[in-house]
Every structure is written in structure tokens, then in C-alpha cells.
Amino acid sequence: MIGFIRGKLFSKTPPQLVVDVQGVGYEVEAPMTTFYDLPALGEELLLYTHLVIRDDAHILFAFSAETDRKMFRALIKVNGVGPKLALTILSGQSAEEFHRCIHDNDVQALVRLPGIGKKTAERLIIEMRDRLPKNAESSVPGESVLASQVAGNPRQEAISALCALGYKPQDASKMVQHISQEGNSCEEIIKMALQGAVAR
């Protein structure tokens, strides 16, 4: 099992990023909470990882915080929740918000996330309630978000990233249409779009 990787950030296109570890590029998938904490391209970072082995692929999931990796590992133990859906949950809500939803039995907040229906939300609440501490430490990422180093249209990149997280193209477009792309990076647009989705 690969516990963590330390290297230089080579590229980032949500939800995927590449880390250069002594000349070897590790392609990993990460939640948006991790993207909010990324340094500039070329700078060193350390990511906690979880390897998922399937018949057709080996996928490395990465997290900037150990608490997010623990949450991911707890989520994929829930019946009907795979790694992709767990990544979507961690991208759409902070660990603090997810804890609140579970302990408050807030089904409505969970079903706003793509891929989660009422039955899955109820199953999450039942199965996760005993696995989460009563007073969870907040793991809300820092507010500072570095400008995207990926060339292109930040709004279109944000739409593509939201689609990769499970949103339908038309829904992703609606989520970002009122967000100004002037001065906002792809990550900032995604963050505002996800916050708006949870608030609705």
C-alpha cells in the first residue's frame, strides 16, 4: 500500500493531478478540498494516498489532509458507495459539513450531491453515524486559493471538472453561469459553484 507521496506538483486538472516524484509522474485523483490547498506548479507537496485496485485499473486517490483520507476510507465501506462517489461527497462538502449532515439526519443536504438519492443518503446516515466522532474536528480547508496554472478558459475547465465529479453537463453549466471568471481561477469557480449547490 502506498501511504503517501511527496514530490513537486506537475499539473492539475480537477479531479486529476500529477505529482513528479524524482522523475516519476504519479497520476492521482483528489477531491476539490485538496485542490483548494495545492501549491503553485513546481512546488513541493505531500499527499496522503489510498490505492484502489480494480480488474482494469489501479487508481491512486490523494488527499491533503489525513482526516479526508480517513473519511474517504469510511465512506467506501458503506454499501453502495464506491471511490468515485466518495470523492464527490468530499468535493461537495467539507468534513465538518458532512459530520453535521450525519448527526442531524439531514437527508436533504446529502441528496443535493450528484449521485446520491434518498436511499443512499439514508444509508449513509445510518452506517456513518457510529463511525464518526460526536465532536468532529473541523477540516475545512484554508481560504487561500492559488490561481490556476492551467491555460484555458477557467469557466469551461470548471464545468469539465464538475462533470467529472458526477454533475450533468447542463447542471454544471447552470452552476457556474452566474460566477464571474474575471480574476477567478478554475478552482475558485468550482468552490463557489459547489457552495451554491449546497446552499440551494
C-alpha positions as CSV (number, residue, x, y, z in Angstrom):
1,M,0.0,0.0,0.0
2,I,1.3,3.5,-0.9
3,G,0.7,5.6,2.3
4,F,1.8,9.0,0.9
5,I,3.7,10.6,-1.9
6,R,6.0,13.7,-1.7
7,G,7.1,15.5,-4.8
8,K,6.6,18.5,-7.0
9,L,3.2,19.5,-8.4
10,F,3.5,18.9,-12.2
11,S,-0.1,19.5,-13.4
12,K,-3.6,19.9,-12.1
13,T,-6.9,19.4,-13.9
14,P,-9.7,18.7,-11.4
15,P,-10.2,16.0,-10.3
16,Q,-6.8,14.7,-11.5
17,L,-3.3,15.9,-10.7
18,V,0.2,14.7,-11.5
19,V,3.0,14.7,-8.9
20,D,6.6,14.4,-10.0
21,V,8.4,12.2,-7.6
22,Q,12.1,12.1,-8.5
23,G,11.3,11.9,-12.2
24,V,8.3,9.6,-12.0
25,G,4.9,11.2,-12.6
26,Y,2.2,9.8,-10.3
27,E,-1.3,10.5,-11.6
28,V,-3.8,10.7,-8.8
29,E,-7.4,11.7,-8.3
30,A,-8.3,14.1,-5.5
31,P,-11.4,15.8,-4.0
32,M,-11.8,19.6,-4.5
33,T,-10.9,20.2,-0.8
34,T,-7.4,19.0,-1.8
35,F,-7.3,21.2,-4.9
36,Y,-8.1,24.3,-2.7
37,D,-4.9,23.6,-0.7
38,L,-2.5,22.9,-3.6
39,P,0.7,25.0,-4.0
40,A,1.8,26.5,-7.3
41,L,3.1,24.3,-10.1
42,G,6.6,23.2,-9.5
43,E,6.4,23.5,-5.7
44,E,6.7,20.6,-3.3
45,L,3.8,18.9,-1.6
46,L,2.9,15.9,0.4
47,L,-0.4,13.9,-0.2
48,Y,-1.8,11.1,1.8
49,T,-2.9,8.3,-0.6
50,H,-5.3,5.4,-0.9
51,L,-4.8,2.8,-3.6
52,V,-7.8,1.2,-5.2
53,I,-7.1,-1.9,-7.3
54,R,-9.7,-3.0,-9.9
55,D,-9.5,-5.6,-12.7
56,D,-9.0,-2.9,-15.3
57,A,-7.0,-0.2,-13.4
58,H,-5.0,0.8,-10.3
59,I,-6.2,4.2,-9.1
60,L,-4.4,6.3,-6.6
61,F,-6.6,8.7,-4.6
62,A,-4.8,11.6,-2.8
63,F,-5.7,13.9,0.0
64,S,-4.0,17.0,1.5
65,A,-5.3,16.1,5.0
66,E,-5.2,12.8,6.9
67,T,-8.8,13.5,8.1
68,D,-10.0,13.5,4.5
69,R,-8.4,10.2,3.8
70,K,-9.9,8.7,6.9
71,M,-13.3,10.0,5.8
72,F,-12.8,8.5,2.3
73,R,-11.9,5.1,3.7
74,A,-15.0,5.2,6.0
75,L,-17.2,6.2,3.1
76,I,-16.2,3.4,0.7
77,K,-17.1,0.9,3.4
78,V,-20.7,2.0,3.1
79,N,-22.8,-0.3,0.9
80,G,-23.4,1.3,-2.5
81,V,-20.7,4.0,-2.1
82,G,-17.6,3.5,-4.3
83,P,-14.4,5.5,-4.6
84,K,-15.8,7.9,-7.2
85,L,-18.9,8.7,-5.1
86,A,-16.8,9.1,-2.0
87,L,-14.7,11.6,-3.9
88,T,-17.8,13.5,-5.0
89,I,-19.0,13.7,-1.4
90,L,-15.7,15.1,-0.2
91,S,-15.7,17.6,-3.0
92,G,-19.2,18.8,-2.4
93,Q,-18.9,19.2,1.4
94,S,-16.3,19.8,3.9
95,A,-15.7,17.1,6.6
96,E,-17.3,19.4,9.1
97,E,-20.5,19.8,6.9
98,F,-20.7,16.1,6.3
99,H,-20.5,15.4,10.1
100,R,-23.3,17.8,10.7
101,C,-25.5,16.2,8.0
102,I,-24.9,12.7,9.5
103,H,-25.5,13.7,13.1
104,D,-28.5,16.0,12.2
105,N,-30.1,13.3,9.9
106,D,-30.0,15.9,7.2
107,V,-31.1,13.8,4.2
108,Q,-31.9,16.8,2.0
109,A,-28.4,18.3,2.2
110,L,-26.9,14.9,1.1
111,V,-29.3,14.4,-1.8
112,R,-28.1,17.7,-3.3
113,L,-24.8,16.0,-4.1
114,P,-24.7,14.3,-7.5
115,G,-25.1,10.5,-7.5
116,I,-26.8,10.4,-4.1
117,G,-30.5,9.6,-3.9
118,K,-32.7,9.4,-0.9
119,K,-32.0,5.8,-0.1
120,T,-28.2,6.3,-0.4
121,A,-28.4,9.4,1.9
122,E,-30.4,7.4,4.5
123,R,-27.9,4.5,4.3
124,L,-25.0,7.0,4.8
125,I,-26.6,8.4,7.9
126,I,-27.3,5.0,9.4
127,E,-23.9,3.5,8.6
128,M,-21.7,6.5,9.2
129,R,-23.3,7.7,12.4
130,D,-21.4,5.2,14.6
131,R,-18.2,5.7,12.7
132,L,-17.9,9.4,13.2
133,P,-16.9,11.1,16.5
134,K,-19.6,13.2,18.2
135,N,-17.5,16.3,18.1
136,A,-15.5,16.1,14.9
137,E,-12.6,18.4,14.4
138,S,-13.1,20.8,11.6
139,S,-11.0,20.0,8.5
140,V,-12.3,22.9,6.4
141,P,-9.5,23.9,4.0
142,G,-7.8,27.3,4.2
143,E,-9.5,30.1,2.4
144,S,-6.5,31.0,0.3
145,V,-6.7,29.5,-3.2
146,L,-3.9,29.8,-5.6
147,A,-4.6,30.9,-9.1
148,S,-4.9,28.1,-11.6
149,Q,-1.8,27.4,-13.6
150,V,-3.7,25.5,-16.3
151,A,-4.1,27.5,-19.5
152,G,-7.5,27.9,-21.0
153,N,-11.0,29.1,-20.0
154,P,-11.4,28.8,-16.2
155,R,-15.2,28.5,-16.5
156,Q,-15.0,25.7,-19.1
157,E,-12.4,23.9,-17.1
158,A,-14.7,24.2,-14.0
159,I,-17.7,22.8,-16.0
160,S,-15.5,19.8,-17.1
161,A,-14.4,19.2,-13.5
162,L,-17.9,19.3,-12.2
163,C,-18.9,16.8,-14.9
164,A,-16.1,14.6,-13.8
165,L,-17.4,14.8,-10.3
166,G,-20.8,13.5,-11.4
167,Y,-22.9,16.5,-12.4
168,K,-24.7,16.5,-15.7
169,P,-23.3,19.0,-18.3
170,Q,-26.4,21.2,-18.2
171,D,-26.4,21.3,-14.4
172,A,-22.7,22.1,-14.3
173,S,-23.2,25.0,-16.8
174,K,-26.1,26.4,-14.7
175,M,-23.9,26.2,-11.5
176,V,-21.2,28.4,-13.0
177,Q,-23.1,30.7,-15.3
178,H,-23.5,33.5,-12.7
179,I,-20.0,33.3,-11.5
180,S,-17.6,35.8,-13.0
181,Q,-14.5,34.3,-14.5
182,E,-12.6,37.5,-14.3
183,G,-9.9,37.2,-11.6
184,N,-11.2,33.7,-10.6
185,S,-9.3,30.5,-11.1
186,C,-10.9,27.2,-12.1
187,E,-10.6,26.0,-8.5
188,E,-12.3,29.2,-7.2
189,I,-15.2,28.9,-9.7
190,I,-15.7,25.2,-8.7
191,K,-15.6,26.1,-5.0
192,M,-18.3,28.9,-5.4
193,A,-20.4,26.6,-7.6
194,L,-20.3,23.8,-5.0
195,Q,-21.1,26.2,-2.2
196,G,-24.0,27.5,-4.2
197,A,-25.3,23.9,-4.8
198,V,-25.2,23.1,-1.1
199,A,-26.9,26.3,-0.2
200,R,-29.9,25.8,-2.5
